[in-house]
Amino acid sequence: MSIIEQAAIEGFGSLAQPTRLETMRLLLAAHPASVSAGEIAKRCDVPHNTMSNHLSILARAGLVNVEKDGRSMNYRADAGAFRSLIDFMARDCCGGRPELCGYFPDAVPPDARGETSIVLPSFNVLFLCTHNSARSIMAEALLDRLAGGKFRAYSAGSEPVKSPLPEVIERLKALGHDVSGLRSKSWNEFTGPNAPRMDFIIALCDTPEGQACPDFGDRFVTAAWPLPDPTKFVGSNTERTTLLNELYAMLRRRIEIFINLPFASLDRIALSKRLDEIGDTTRVAP
């Protein structure tokens, strides 16, 4: 079973319950606005604790995104993920046959050749490094730029520092990246029922200080892409900039290979193997 089929099963399964189906309809109707958990519970006429469980299931399936507003938790429908479920049925399962899918194929425009192709769901990718100050920050910025909406990039560390390495931020700015949302953060932000569901977790250093990873759930694919640590770069400013450019290029090559993998035909074991191969075959000495 491919990772796309698994994502579709989890997505459809999360909607196979009256309250969650009603919640999804409510959030889609409100999109792009978000709705507080309390308001959703009130409108669905269920206790707050019960509603939290339903929202956690939808979030883990990738159909809703969670936003913190002070002490409140707001939820927004992930319209792209929901559309992917519809596209999966119309294109993959129905083969674009109008006698089977009714109007659904009409809602999915053909490509430039007049043919249809499978639309991939959006995958969440978490890049890990000990301090979340350089390599993982670069990877987050690169994937955001290269993903074309097919991936959502996150980064975190086991022992995050106060802020990313200034010269890394300056280099990303110089290379045209939007750095306004980049910050160092703990990997604990990505645990618990209200955390975004991760599909891929990629470690960019050998092991974050030898620590065991927390519980990120049970459906993600892991990989190790060990890369040189910019905090250990020495030399003049020009030499350090050159090394940062080389690190950026190494990350870009790996991410470009990653986002072009044939996800529709690979299961999790095969994907894990391919991701580890990316870490080996594209390695360049610093």
N, C-alpha and C positions, 0 to 999 in steps of 0.2 A: 504494500500500500504506500503510495507516495505521500509526501508531507502535505500536499495540497488536498488530497482526499481526506487525510486525517483532520486537517483544519476545517474542511467542510462538514465532516461528521460532528465535530465538537460544536461548530457554529449552529448547525441545524438542531443538534441535541439540546443546546442551551435555550432554544426557542420553543421546545416541545413541552411547554408548561404554561397554563393560562396567564398567570401573573407576569411571567417574564415576557411573554408575547405582547401583553398589554403594555408593559413598560417600554419595550422596543418601539412599539407604535407611537407611544407618547413622546419618546425622545426623538424619533425621526420627524414627528410633526413639529417639534420645537427647534430642530436643527436650523442654523448652526448654534443657536443658544444652548446653554446648559441648564439643567434643572437640579435643584437641591434634592438630596435623599429624602428629607422630610416631606417635601412637596410631592415627590413621586409616591411615597407611602400613603399620603393623604388621598391622592387622586386614584390610587389603586385599591384603597380601602383595606390595607393590610398593616399589621403592627410594624413598627420601625425596625425591630431586630430581624423579623422575617424578610422585610424588604432589603435589608443589608445583605442577607444571604443570597437573595435573587440577583441583586446588582453585582455581587462578587462573581457569581457564575457567568453573567454576561460579560463582565470585565475580563475574566480569565479566558473566555472564548474570543476575546478581541473585538467584540461588537460595540462596547462602550468604553469611553475614556474617563478617567477620574481626575478631578481637579480639586485642590484644596483652596478654600476661601476662609482664612482664619480657622475657626473650629468646625466649619461646615465642609461637607463633601458634596461637590457638584458633579453631575454626570452629563456627558455629551455623547450622542450616538456617533459611532465611527461609520459615516455614510459609505466610505470606500470599502470597508470590510463587509458591510451589509450588501453592497452592490456586487462584491465578489461572489457571495453566495448565489445571488440571482444569476450572475454570469456563468458560474460553475454549472448550474442546472441547465441553462439555456444553450450553452455552447458545448460543454463537455458531455453531459448526460443526454441531452436532447439532440445534440449534433446540429443545432440550428434549424431543426425541422418544424415549420410552423404548425403542422397538423398535430404535433405532440406538445409544443410549448406555447401555443396560442400567440399572444402578442409579445412574449418575452424576447424573442430574437430581434423584433423590430426596435426594442429599446437598447440593443447592443449594436452600435454601428460597425460595419465591416471594415477591414483594413484597406489599405490603398489598392490592393489587388482584388478587392471585392470578395475576399474570403474571411472567414472568422477564425479566431484562434483563442486558446484558453487565456483568460485573464487571471494573473496571479493575485492571491490575497496579499495584503500588506503584512510584512513580517517585522517583528520587533527584535532588535539586535542590541545586546548589552556588551560593551567593551570594558574589560576589567584590567586594572593595574593597581599596584599598591597605593600610590598617593593620588591617582586620578589628576595628575598635573600636566602631563605632556603627551605620551603615546596614545592613551585612551581618549584624550581631548582631541587630538589630531584626527583619530579614527572617527569619532563622532561627527566632527565637522565635514570630513571627506564623504562619509556615507550619506549624510544629509544632502550634500551637493550632487552626488552621483546616482542616488537611488531612484530618482524620478517618481517618487511617491510609492514605490513598491516596498520600501523598507523604512522603518522609523528607528533612528539611532539614539542610543543612550550610552552613558559611560559612568563608571563609579570606581571606588577603590576600597580596599580593606582598612586603610589608615589614611583617609583623605587629608590633604593639606588645606590651608585656609583658602587658597585660590590657585588657579593654574599658573604655570611658569610664565612670567611676563614675556620672555623672548619667544615662546611658543605662540602666545596670543598675537604678538606683533607680526610674526611670520605668517600666521593664518590671515591676518588683516592684509598683509602685503600681497598675499596670493588670492585675494578677493573673497574671502569667506566672511559671512556674518557671524561675529563672535559674541553678540549681545546675550545669547542664551547659554553660553558655555560657563560652567562652574564646576569646582571640585565638590564631590558629594560621596557619602557613604553608600556602600552596596546594601546597607540595611533599608534604604529607601525603596528597594525593589523586592522586598519580601512582604509577606502578609496578604490577606485576601483582597485588599484594595489596591495593591500594586499592579502596574501594567504587566500583562502576561508576556514572558520572554520566549521567543522561538529559537534564538541563537545566543549563546554566551561565549565570547571569544577573549581569552586571556592573552595579553600582549607582553607580559613578562613571565619568567619561568614559573614561579608560583608567588602570589602576593605574600611575602614574608613567611612562607610555609604554612599559612593559615588555611583551614578548610573553609570552603565556600558555604554561606548560609543556605537555607532552603528557598530556592527560587521556583519551586514547583517541580513537576515531573515530566514536562513535555518538550523541554528545550534540547537543542543539539549543541554540544560543546566543541571547542577547538582551541589549540594553542598556537599562537603566532609569535614566538619570542623575538623581540626587537631590542636594539641598543637603547640604553637609558640616556636621554638628553641631559639629565642632571650631572652626568659624569663626563660630558663633553668638555675638553680642555682646548686651549689655544686662544688666538686672537678673536675679536668679534667676527671678522671675515671668515675665519676657519670654522667657528661655531655655527655661523649662518649656513655655510656649505654643508656641514654635517646635518643640520636641521632639514635642509632641502633634500638631502639624500634619504633621510628617514621618511620625510613626506612622500617621496617617490616610491619607496618600498611599500608603504602603507597603501598608496594609491593603486599600485599594481595588484596587490592582494585583494583589495576591495573590488576592483574592476573584474577580476576573475570570479570572485564570490558572487557578485550580483548577476553574473551571466551564466551561472550554473543551471542545468536543466531541472529545476525544482519539480516540475510536473511529473518527472519520470523517476525520481530518486526517493527511496525511503530514508528513514532517519539514520540507519546504520551506514548506508551508502553516502549520505550527506556528510556524516561525521568524518568518514574516511577522506572524502574529497576536501573538506575544510582543513584537515590536518596536512594533506598533501600540499595545499596552498602555502601553509606555513613552512614547509620544507623546500619545495621546488622554486620558490621565489625569493629565498633568503639571499641577501647580499651582505657581505661583510661591511661593517661600519667604517 
